[in-house]
Every structure is written in structure tokens, then in C-alpha cells.
Amino acid sequence: MILAVDVDYAESGARVAGVMFKEWQDAVPDAIYVSEVADVAEYIPGQFYKRELPCILKLLEEYALFPDLIVIDGHVYLDGEAAPGLGAHLYHSLQGAVPVVGVAKTAYAGISPECEVYRGESGKPLYVSCVGMAIEEAKQKVASMHGPYRIPTLLKKVDQVCRGRG
């Protein structure tokens, strides 16, 4: 099973959501999970993972989730290959047991064009990075996800759920 996760922040807390699905091309999740996090760390530029990682770990623990792969809204490696981002920290927190694919809507300074994936008719790429699987495979999987637009259907769904709109 594949788990896509996203986090939305309120004044003092956060809501983390996960959608579980079997195949990259699925249009509908098999399950949806939501956790509320009362206290979250302050945002520190360049250290976003310190804010978001505890939220994702809480969702995994609260529902005893053991996916085969996790897709995050963000970067695994900030530069695409070496500077650890949220996804790399998640991977190491899980002792390397679960591959992580990051799908970011914006580029981080220095990210390689090799990380770009174009979907639908959009002229704007998504930025894919990963750990625990080959980058070409991750890019192909993200490109194959359901939906005609830049943002795949289930990644849009997890974003809506964490914002309380799904």
C-alpha cells in the first residue's frame, strides 16, 4: 500500500492527513486517516522537517500504519540528491524501512532539472525526489498517477482532507 501525507497548520496546532491506495494510478483512496496535533514547533527556514516530521510520525503511530511507500508533499532532498529535506528525515526516522517519494510544487534553490516531472498540459513541473528507490522509477510513478492536471488526484485529495475540505 502507498500512503500520501500532508499537513495543514492552524494557530496552535496542525491537522495531518493520509490517504492510502494500492496502485499509483488509483483515482480513489482505499482509506483516509486524520490526526490532530495540539502543539507544533515553530517554522524555521531550512529546517521545515522539525515542524512537519512529528505530525507525520503521529499519524503513522496513531493508526498503526505500515505502508510499503510514503509520498510526501515536499522534498526528500532539497537539492534532489544530497541535502536532506523532510522526506530524508522521515526515511531515517523509520530506519530506512519505507521508501519515501517527495512531490514538491516549488523548486528549492539548486534543485536539478533532473527532478522535474511535467503532468497534464501544465508548463510548470512538479519536483520529485526520493530515497529507497531509483529517481527514474519515482518520476515515472508520479507521472503515471491518476488525473489530467499537474497535481495528481490523490495528492490533491490528501491536501483537501488535511485542510478540512475533503
Secondary structure, DSSP 8 states (H G I E B T S, - for coil): -EEEEEEEE-SS-EEEEEEEESSTT-SS-SEEEEEEES------TT-THHHHHHHHHHHHHHTT---SEEEEES-SBTTSSSSB-HHHHHHHHTTT-S-EEEEESS--TT--GGGEE--TT-SS-EEEEEESS-HHHHHHHHHHSS-SSSS-HHHHHHHHHHTT--
